[in-house]
Amino acid sequence: MGHGPATDWGEDKAIAYKTRIGLILVSIYGLVYLGFIIINTVFPRLMGLRILFGVNLAVVYGFSLIILAIVMGIIYNGLCTKKEDLLNKRGGKK
């Protein structure tokens, strides 16, 4: 049987904005990741270069990708929450 949502969320008037921001951020991340793939396939020895505190490029780039994803998620959440509050007229955060 199941049950429906606990609350009525209503119409989300910020969906177009959220979609656009999401696509922009995914595109940026995709380009950065593509750079990682290209370096690995075309110049694999470059990944072995020690560039930061004795750590090689592969590790630094890999961790940077993870950190970038987290930062982009935080940015996305902040931008979308702000727009939702503005368009859906929710006086404050709940």
Secondary structure per residue as TSV (DSSP state, phi and psi in degrees):
chain	resnum	aa	ss	phi	psi
A	1	M	-	360.0	-57.5
A	2	G	-	76.2	-178.5
A	3	H	-	-144.4	161.1
A	4	G	-	-84.5	-173.2
A	5	P	-	-64.4	150.3
A	6	A	S	-71.0	-25.0
A	7	T	S	-132.0	158.6
A	8	D	-	-92.5	112.4
A	9	W	-	-81.5	-23.3
A	10	G	-	69.4	-167.1
A	11	E	-	-78.7	138.1
A	12	D	-	-98.6	105.9
A	13	K	T	-78.9	-8.3
A	14	A	T	-98.4	9.3
A	15	I	H	-61.3	-39.0
A	16	A	H	-65.6	-42.8
A	17	Y	H	-63.4	-46.7
A	18	K	H	-63.0	-38.1
A	19	T	H	-64.4	-45.8
A	20	R	H	-62.3	-47.0
A	21	I	H	-62.3	-42.8
A	22	G	H	-60.3	-44.1
A	23	L	H	-66.1	-37.9
A	24	I	H	-64.2	-47.5
A	25	L	H	-65.8	-40.2
A	26	V	H	-64.5	-38.6
A	27	S	H	-63.8	-44.1
A	28	I	H	-61.5	-47.1
A	29	Y	H	-62.3	-40.5
A	30	G	H	-60.9	-39.6
A	31	L	H	-66.9	-41.4
A	32	V	H	-64.6	-42.4
A	33	Y	H	-66.3	-37.6
A	34	L	H	-60.2	-38.9
A	35	G	H	-58.9	-41.7
A	36	F	H	-61.5	-44.7
A	37	I	H	-65.6	-43.4
A	38	I	H	-63.2	-44.7
A	39	I	H	-60.4	-42.4
A	40	N	H	-65.7	-32.9
A	41	T	H	-91.4	-36.6
A	42	V	H	-93.2	-39.9
A	43	F	-	-128.2	62.6
A	44	P	G	-60.6	-30.7
A	45	R	G	-66.7	-24.2
A	46	L	G	-61.0	-32.9
A	47	M	G	-66.0	-19.1
A	48	G	G	-86.4	-8.4
A	49	L	-	-65.1	133.4
A	50	R	E	-81.5	118.5
A	51	I	E	-120.9	-23.8
A	52	L	E	-145.5	113.2
A	53	F	T	53.0	35.6
A	54	G	T	78.9	6.4
A	55	V	E	-96.5	139.8
A	56	N	E	-79.0	166.5
A	57	L	H	-59.2	-37.5
A	58	A	H	-59.1	-45.2
A	59	V	H	-70.2	-45.0
A	60	V	H	-62.4	-45.8
A	61	Y	H	-65.0	-43.1
A	62	G	H	-61.3	-48.0
A	63	F	H	-66.1	-34.3
A	64	S	H	-63.2	-37.4
A	65	L	H	-63.3	-41.3
A	66	I	H	-65.5	-45.7
A	67	I	H	-64.3	-41.0
A	68	L	H	-59.7	-42.7
A	69	A	H	-62.1	-41.7
A	70	I	H	-65.9	-46.0
A	71	V	H	-62.6	-42.6
A	72	M	H	-64.5	-36.3
A	73	G	H	-63.5	-41.5
A	74	I	H	-65.9	-43.0
A	75	I	H	-61.7	-46.4
A	76	Y	H	-58.6	-47.3
A	77	N	H	-61.0	-44.1
A	78	G	H	-63.8	-46.8
A	79	L	H	-63.4	-43.4
A	80	C	H	-69.3	-39.7
A	81	T	H	-62.9	-42.3
A	82	K	H	-61.5	-45.7
A	83	K	H	-67.5	-40.1
A	84	E	H	-61.2	-45.4
A	85	D	H	-60.8	-38.9
A	86	L	H	-69.7	-50.2
A	87	L	H	-80.2	-34.2
A	88	N	T	-93.4	1.0
A	89	K	T	50.7	52.3
A	90	R	-	-96.9	91.9
A	91	G	S	-29.7	-37.7
A	92	G	S	-150.5	-179.9
A	93	K	-	-83.7	140.9
A	94	K	-	-117.7	360.0
